[in-house]
Amino acid sequence: MNIHYETNRAISEHEFIDLLRRSTLAERRPIDDANCVKAMLHHANLLCTAWDGTALVGVARSVTDFEYCCYLSDLAVDQDYQKKGIGRALIRLTQSKLGKRAKLILLAAPKAEAYYPQIGFEAHRSAWLIPAIQELK
């Protein structure tokens, strides 16, 4: 296996959705909404990808200011390629593009909650969520 990594190489919505399905992340992403997926790719400003030849096998999609914070919105690795260090390599590549004060922030999928502490992430007890369409009280 000869995996190579790229930064900000454009991928199509189809490639992204296909990888999400092969990683099981599709169950938590709006893969049936083409406009949303297109916007997810278009507005992400840091995209790190892993390739086995011409096959996309991993992606780390982030929104960042590059100096203070980086929201790692999607970390997806094809199930056939998991447990081979690809996720770690994608996170390291993401980190390499950030300033020294920047912190990575993410919300773990339930199936991945045990993974992140194993590689050095610390849980944060005060993350808060609200849908954009919900009015504040």
Secondary structure, DSSP 8 states (H G I E B T S, - for coil): --EEEEES----HHHHHHHHHHHTGGGGS-TT-HHHHHHHHHH-SEEEEEEETTEEEEEEEEEE-SSSEEEEEEEEE-GGGTTSSHHHHHHHHHHHTS-TT-EEE----GGGTTHHHHTT----TT-----TTS---
